[in-house]
Amino acid sequence: MRNKEFVRYGLISLFIALCCIVTLWQVNITAGFISIPFFIILLVTFVMFTAKRYKKIKELSDYLAAVYSGQSAMDIRDNTEGELSILKSDIYKMTLMLSEQSELLKRDKQYLSDTLYNISHQLKTPLTSMFVMTDLLSDPNLPRDQHEVFLGNILNQLKRIEWLVTSLLKLSKIDAQAVTFKKETVAIEELLKKALAPLLITIELKSQQLMIEGNKSITVSIDKNWTIEALLNILKNCIEHTPPNGSIKIQCEESPLYTKIAIQDNGVGISKEDIPHIFERFYKGKNAGADSIGIGLAMSKSILQSQSADVSVESEVGAGTQFTIKFYKQII
């Protein structure tokens, strides 16, 4: 009775029923008496039906209140026909979607928190080191050779910070889908040549053997500059973890589904525990170098996946590692 809408409809129905009874009474007294129980039954039926309907609406209201308070979305759908059933289904879909979005927001928040922690950790070490060396450089009695060593170390730390910040900005742009990857047809030979160019001196200093096998004239449709950066990070990882006089082998293959580049080294390898996490940001495996930040492979994977490509890794400790890159072809 607290529902004004229900009371209004009830009073209107009662008024109509009384008007009908009075009209029938004036026409025929017997018909008037007979109509009274029928109208009573009609009013009772109306009240029961309306009460049941409002009860279902209240259940929906309680369900929304429960979801709003943080409870998980329960399946309230039914298999009956009618407007309420459609409303139940729509409300369930909406609450389920909102629940999924809330979960995604929680994950994003946690990811942001972890990322900020990792960034601060990566920056803290070189900054602390530079502060110490700057204090030492202020000593007027510091020998000349030590002065040059400290300046060299500061320069190296600054380069490390610059690379970290640049890489993070690139990753952020990829994550925000603010990067437009241009499609251009490029030969595998050109990609490998430009990716290897900054690494040739390191390969020579370590007396490593570089072998490129397969059909290097194969072409792929990708963004050349971004893909070169992805290949550079993977090749750099292989070279750094391969000892002097080791070997780096690159194989190029093509199939009806994809173009494959396999980069294999005979270095220290990756442990089984590290393999599932090797492409995670800021992850450093057991065999990672002291200067490793753990962001190069993560950026390579993001770049490749943004271009309908993929990268996987197979490795055995002491036997070497193989990265397999697949550029999938679009079949129209």
PAGU-123771 format. One record per residue (C-alpha): x, y, z; residue in one letter. Coordinates in Angstrom, 1 decimal. Example, Ala and Ser with C-alpha at 12.3 -4.5 7.8 and 13.67 -1.06 7.14 Angstrom:
// residues 2
R:xx:yy:zz:aa
R:12.3:-4.5:7.8:A;
R:13.7:-1.1:7.1:S;
// end
This chain:
// residues 332
R:xx:yy:zz:aa
R:0.0:0.0:0.0:M;
R:3.0:2.3:0.3:R;
R:3.3:2.2:-3.5:N;
R:1.4:5.2:-4.7:K;
R:1.2:3.9:-8.3:E;
R:-0.3:0.6:-7.0:F;
R:-2.9:2.5:-4.8:V;
R:-3.8:4.8:-7.8:R;
R:-4.4:1.9:-10.2:Y;
R:-6.4:0.0:-7.4:G;
R:-8.7:3.0:-6.8:L;
R:-9.3:3.5:-10.5:I;
R:-10.1:-0.2:-10.9:S;
R:-12.4:-0.1:-7.9:L;
R:-14.2:3.0:-9.2:F;
R:-14.7:1.4:-12.6:I;
R:-16.0:-1.8:-11.0:A;
R:-18.5:0.2:-8.8:L;
R:-19.7:2.1:-11.8:C;
R:-20.3:-1.1:-13.7:C;
R:-22.2:-2.7:-10.7:I;
R:-24.4:0.4:-10.3:V;
R:-25.2:0.5:-14.1:T;
R:-26.1:-3.2:-14.1:L;
R:-28.1:-2.8:-10.9:W;
R:-30.2:-0.1:-12.6:Q;
R:-30.7:-2.3:-15.7:V;
R:-31.5:-5.5:-13.7:N;
R:-31.3:-6.0:-10.0:I;
R:-30.4:-9.7:-10.4:T;
R:-27.6:-8.9:-12.8:A;
R:-26.3:-6.4:-10.4:G;
R:-26.1:-8.9:-7.6:F;
R:-24.5:-11.5:-9.8:I;
R:-21.8:-9.0:-11.1:S;
R:-20.6:-8.2:-7.5:I;
R:-18.7:-11.5:-6.9:P;
R:-17.2:-11.4:-10.4:F;
R:-15.9:-7.9:-10.0:F;
R:-14.5:-8.9:-6.5:I;
R:-12.7:-11.8:-8.1:I;
R:-11.4:-9.5:-10.9:L;
R:-10.1:-7.0:-8.3:L;
R:-8.5:-9.7:-6.2:V;
R:-6.8:-11.2:-9.4:T;
R:-5.6:-7.7:-10.3:F;
R:-4.1:-7.1:-6.9:V;
R:-2.4:-10.6:-6.8:M;
R:-1.0:-10.2:-10.3:F;
R:0.2:-6.6:-9.6:T;
R:1.7:-7.6:-6.2:A;
R:3.6:-10.5:-7.9:K;
R:4.9:-8.2:-10.6:R;
R:6.1:-5.6:-8.0:Y;
R:7.7:-8.4:-6.0:K;
R:9.8:-9.4:-9.1:K;
R:10.7:-5.8:-9.6:I;
R:11.8:-5.6:-6.0:K;
R:14.0:-8.7:-6.5:E;
R:15.7:-6.9:-9.4:L;
R:16.2:-3.8:-7.2:S;
R:17.7:-5.9:-4.4:D;
R:19.9:-7.7:-7.0:Y;
R:21.2:-4.3:-8.3:L;
R:21.8:-3.1:-4.7:A;
R:23.8:-6.3:-3.9:A;
R:25.9:-5.9:-7.0:V;
R:26.5:-2.2:-6.2:Y;
R:27.7:-3.2:-2.7:S;
R:30.4:-5.4:-4.2:G;
R:28.8:-8.8:-4.5:Q;
R:29.5:-10.9:-7.6:S;
R:26.9:-10.9:-10.4:A;
R:24.4:-13.8:-10.0:M;
R:22.6:-15.3:-13.0:D;
R:19.1:-14.0:-12.7:I;
R:18.0:-14.9:-16.2:R;
R:15.0:-17.2:-16.8:D;
R:13.6:-19.0:-19.8:N;
R:10.1:-17.5:-19.7:T;
R:8.7:-14.9:-22.2:E;
R:7.8:-11.4:-21.3:G;
R:9.1:-8.0:-20.6:E;
R:10.4:-8.8:-17.1:L;
R:12.4:-11.7:-18.5:S;
R:14.0:-9.5:-21.1:I;
R:14.7:-6.9:-18.4:L;
R:16.3:-9.5:-16.2:K;
R:18.5:-10.7:-19.1:S;
R:19.6:-7.1:-20.0:D;
R:20.3:-6.2:-16.3:I;
R:22.4:-9.4:-16.0:Y;
R:24.4:-8.6:-19.1:K;
R:25.0:-5.1:-18.0:M;
R:26.1:-6.1:-14.4:T;
R:28.3:-8.8:-15.9:L;
R:30.0:-6.2:-18.2:M;
R:30.4:-3.7:-15.4:L;
R:31.9:-6.5:-13.2:S;
R:34.4:-7.4:-15.9:E;
R:35.3:-3.7:-16.5:Q;
R:35.8:-3.3:-12.7:S;
R:38.1:-6.3:-12.7:E;
R:40.1:-4.9:-15.6:L;
R:40.4:-1.5:-13.8:L;
R:41.7:-3.3:-10.7:K;
R:44.3:-5.2:-12.9:R;
R:45.3:-1.9:-14.6:D;
R:45.7:-0.2:-11.3:K;
R:47.9:-3.0:-9.9:Q;
R:49.9:-3.1:-13.1:Y;
R:50.4:0.7:-12.9:L;
R:51.5:0.3:-9.3:S;
R:54.0:-2.5:-10.1:D;
R:55.3:-0.6:-13.1:T;
R:55.9:2.6:-11.1:L;
R:57.7:0.5:-8.5:Y;
R:59.9:-1.1:-11.1:N;
R:60.7:2.2:-12.8:I;
R:61.6:3.8:-9.5:S;
R:63.8:0.8:-8.6:H;
R:65.5:0.9:-12.0:Q;
R:66.2:4.7:-11.7:L;
R:67.2:4.6:-8.0:K;
R:70.4:2.5:-8.5:T;
R:72.1:4.6:-11.2:P;
R:71.0:7.9:-9.6:L;
R:72.5:6.8:-6.3:T;
R:75.7:5.8:-8.0:S;
R:76.0:9.1:-9.8:M;
R:75.4:11.1:-6.6:F;
R:78.2:9.1:-4.9:V;
R:80.6:9.6:-7.8:M;
R:79.7:13.3:-8.1:T;
R:80.7:13.8:-4.4:D;
R:84.0:12.0:-5.1:L;
R:84.6:14.2:-8.1:L;
R:84.4:17.3:-6.0:S;
R:87.5:16.2:-4.1:D;
R:90.4:18.4:-5.4:P;
R:93.0:15.8:-4.5:N;
R:91.3:13.1:-6.6:L;
R:93.9:11.5:-9.1:P;
R:93.4:12.3:-12.7:R;
R:92.9:8.6:-13.7:D;
R:90.2:8.2:-11.1:Q;
R:88.5:11.4:-12.3:H;
R:88.2:10.0:-15.8:E;
R:86.9:6.6:-14.5:V;
R:84.2:8.3:-12.5:F;
R:83.2:10.5:-15.4:L;
R:83.0:7.4:-17.7:G;
R:80.8:5.7:-15.1:N;
R:78.5:8.7:-14.8:I;
R:78.2:8.8:-18.6:L;
R:77.3:5.1:-18.8:N;
R:74.6:5.5:-16.1:Q;
R:73.2:8.5:-17.9:L;
R:73.0:6.4:-21.1:K;
R:71.3:3.6:-19.2:R;
R:68.7:6.1:-17.8:I;
R:68.2:7.6:-21.3:E;
R:67.6:4.1:-22.8:W;
R:65.2:3.2:-20.0:L;
R:63.1:6.4:-20.3:V;
R:63.1:6.2:-24.2:T;
R:62.0:2.5:-24.1:S;
R:59.3:3.2:-21.5:L;
R:57.9:6.1:-23.6:L;
R:57.8:3.8:-26.7:K;
R:56.0:1.1:-24.7:L;
R:53.6:3.6:-23.4:S;
R:52.7:4.8:-26.9:K;
R:52.2:1.2:-28.0:I;
R:50.0:0.4:-25.0:D;
R:47.9:3.5:-25.6:A;
R:47.6:2.5:-29.3:Q;
R:49.1:5.9:-30.1:A;
R:51.5:4.4:-32.6:V;
R:50.4:4.0:-36.2:T;
R:52.3:1.1:-37.7:F;
R:52.9:1.7:-41.4:K;
R:52.6:-1.3:-43.8:K;
R:55.4:-1.5:-46.3:E;
R:56.9:-4.4:-48.1:T;
R:60.5:-5.0:-46.9:V;
R:62.9:-7.8:-47.6:A;
R:64.1:-9.9:-44.7:I;
R:67.7:-9.3:-45.8:E;
R:67.2:-5.5:-45.3:E;
R:65.6:-6.0:-41.9:L;
R:68.4:-8.2:-40.6:L;
R:71.1:-5.9:-42.1:K;
R:69.8:-2.8:-40.3:K;
R:69.1:-4.7:-37.1:A;
R:72.6:-6.2:-37.0:L;
R:74.5:-3.0:-37.9:A;
R:74.8:-1.6:-34.4:P;
R:75.8:-5.0:-33.1:L;
R:78.6:-6.0:-35.5:L;
R:81.3:-4.4:-33.4:I;
R:80.2:-6.4:-30.4:T;
R:80.1:-9.6:-32.4:I;
R:83.6:-8.9:-33.7:E;
R:85.0:-8.1:-30.3:L;
R:83.6:-11.4:-28.9:K;
R:84.8:-13.3:-32.0:S;
R:81.4:-14.7:-32.5:Q;
R:80.4:-16.4:-35.7:Q;
R:77.3:-15.0:-37.4:L;
R:75.4:-17.3:-39.9:M;
R:72.4:-16.3:-42.0:I;
R:70.7:-19.2:-43.8:E;
R:67.6:-19.6:-45.9:G;
R:65.9:-17.3:-48.4:N;
R:66.9:-13.8:-47.4:K;
R:64.9:-12.3:-50.3:S;
R:61.6:-13.1:-48.7:I;
R:59.5:-10.0:-48.1:T;
R:57.1:-9.1:-45.3:V;
R:54.5:-6.4:-44.9:S;
R:55.4:-4.5:-41.7:I;
R:56.5:-1.2:-40.3:D;
R:60.2:-1.3:-41.1:K;
R:61.6:0.9:-38.3:N;
R:59.6:-0.6:-35.4:W;
R:60.3:-4.1:-36.6:T;
R:64.1:-3.4:-36.9:I;
R:64.0:-2.3:-33.2:E;
R:62.2:-5.5:-32.2:A;
R:64.8:-7.6:-34.0:L;
R:67.6:-5.5:-32.6:L;
R:66.5:-6.2:-29.0:N;
R:66.3:-10.0:-29.6:I;
R:69.6:-10.2:-31.4:L;
R:71.3:-8.1:-28.7:K;
R:69.9:-10.5:-26.1:N;
R:71.4:-13.5:-27.9:C;
R:74.8:-11.8:-28.4:I;
R:75.0:-10.8:-24.8:E;
R:74.3:-14.3:-23.5:H;
R:76.6:-16.0:-25.9:T;
R:80.2:-16.4:-24.8:P;
R:83.3:-15.4:-26.9:P;
R:83.8:-17.7:-30.0:N;
R:80.2:-18.7:-29.8:G;
R:77.8:-18.7:-32.7:S;
R:74.6:-16.8:-33.7:I;
R:72.5:-18.5:-36.5:K;
R:69.6:-16.9:-38.2:I;
R:67.3:-18.9:-40.4:Q;
R:64.7:-17.5:-42.8:C;
R:61.7:-19.6:-44.0:E;
R:58.4:-19.0:-45.7:E;
R:55.2:-21.0:-45.6:S;
R:51.6:-20.3:-46.9:P;
R:50.6:-19.1:-43.4:L;
R:53.6:-17.1:-42.2:Y;
R:57.2:-15.9:-42.7:T;
R:59.5:-17.1:-40.0:K;
R:62.8:-15.8:-38.7:I;
R:64.6:-18.1:-36.2:A;
R:67.5:-16.7:-34.2:I;
R:69.5:-19.3:-32.4:Q;
R:72.6:-19.0:-30.2:D;
R:74.7:-21.5:-28.3:N;
R:75.0:-19.4:-25.1:G;
R:74.1:-20.0:-21.5:V;
R:70.4:-20.6:-22.1:G;
R:67.4:-19.8:-20.1:I;
R:66.1:-21.9:-17.1:S;
R:62.7:-23.5:-17.3:K;
R:61.4:-21.3:-14.5:E;
R:62.3:-18.1:-16.4:D;
R:61.0:-19.1:-19.8:I;
R:57.3:-18.3:-19.1:P;
R:58.3:-14.8:-17.8:H;
R:61.0:-13.9:-20.3:I;
R:58.8:-11.4:-22.2:F;
R:57.4:-9.7:-19.0:E;
R:58.5:-6.2:-18.3:R;
R:61.3:-5.7:-15.8:F;
R:61.7:-9.4:-15.4:Y;
R:65.3:-10.5:-14.9:K;
R:66.1:-14.2:-15.2:G;
R:68.8:-16.0:-13.3:K;
R:71.3:-15.6:-16.1:N;
R:70.5:-11.9:-16.7:A;
R:73.5:-9.5:-16.7:G;
R:74.2:-7.0:-14.0:A;
R:73.2:-4.1:-16.3:D;
R:70.0:-5.8:-17.6:S;
R:66.8:-3.9:-17.1:I;
R:64.4:-6.5:-18.4:G;
R:62.5:-4.4:-20.9:I;
R:64.0:-5.1:-24.3:G;
R:62.3:-8.4:-25.0:L;
R:59.0:-7.1:-23.6:A;
R:59.1:-4.2:-26.1:M;
R:60.0:-6.6:-29.0:S;
R:56.9:-8.7:-28.2:K;
R:54.6:-5.7:-28.0:S;
R:55.9:-4.3:-31.3:I;
R:55.5:-7.7:-33.1:L;
R:52.1:-8.5:-31.6:Q;
R:50.8:-5.0:-32.7:S;
R:51.6:-6.1:-36.3:Q;
R:49.9:-9.5:-36.3:S;
R:53.2:-11.2:-35.6:A;
R:54.4:-13.3:-32.7:D;
R:57.6:-14.3:-31.0:V;
R:58.3:-17.5:-28.9:S;
R:61.3:-18.9:-27.2:V;
R:62.8:-22.3:-26.7:E;
R:65.9:-22.8:-24.5:S;
R:68.0:-25.2:-22.6:E;
R:70.5:-24.2:-19.9:V;
R:74.0:-24.7:-21.2:G;
R:72.9:-25.5:-24.8:A;
R:71.5:-22.2:-26.1:G;
R:68.3:-20.3:-26.9:T;
R:66.2:-20.0:-30.0:Q;
R:63.7:-17.1:-30.6:F;
R:61.2:-17.8:-33.3:T;
R:59.4:-14.8:-35.0:I;
R:56.4:-15.4:-37.2:K;
R:55.0:-12.8:-39.4:F;
R:51.5:-14.1:-40.3:Y;
R:50.1:-13.4:-43.7:K;
R:46.6:-12.0:-44.1:Q;
R:44.5:-14.2:-46.3:I;
R:41.6:-12.4:-48.0:I;
// end
